[in-house]
Amino acid sequence: MIQQLEIDLSGYSRGFHLVTSKIINQLPELPEKGLLHLLLRHTSAGLTLNENADPSVRDDFEKFIGKLIPENHPLFTHILEGSDDMPAHIKSSLFGAELTIPITNRRLNLGTWQGIYLCEFRNRGGNRRLVATILS
């Protein structure tokens, strides 16, 4: 059986935000076994799994990725939408816009220290929408 729904996440400032509970709270009852596929419908943000306990990890991600792909790089020509836009597109492609997570015993089968991050690469990205597909 396949179920599909949309999940809304309110706007976040630039950074790496733990959104696991916000996603879980918008899901229907999960099957005994299956898969949850999440697609972020945006080109300037990303999804990833990582450390869910220490917020300094998310701060370090932001500092490092900002140095790796800085704003106002002289090679960028796509600049009409702001200095944060082209770096956001590159970061989104590097991190990706989708995740697939196993479902076991009606729960997401994440590791003890894993959480779902919304990686917001714009200064003010606005609301973000995910398509959640549950396969059982």
Stockholm file with secondary structure:
# STOCKHOLM 1.0

chainA/1-136         MIQQLEIDLSGYSRGFHLVTSKIINQLPELPEKGLLHLLLRHTSAGLTLNENADPSVRDDFEKFIGKLIPENHPLFTHILEGSDDMPAHIKSSLFGAELTIPITNRRLNLGTWQGIYLCEFRNRGGNRRLVATILS
#=GR chainA/1-136 SS CEEEEEEEECCCEEEEEECHHHHHTTSCCCCSEEEEEEEECCSSEEEEEEESSCHHHHHHHHHHHHHHSCTTCTTCCCCTTCTTHHHHHHHHHHHCSEEEEEEETTEECCCTTEEEEEEEEEEECCCEEEEEEEEC
#=GC SS_cons         CEEEEEEEECCCEEEEEECHHHHHTTSCCCCSEEEEEEEECCSSEEEEEEESSCHHHHHHHHHHHHHHSCTTCTTCCCCTTCTTHHHHHHHHHHHCSEEEEEEETTEECCCTTEEEEEEEEEEECCCEEEEEEEEC
//
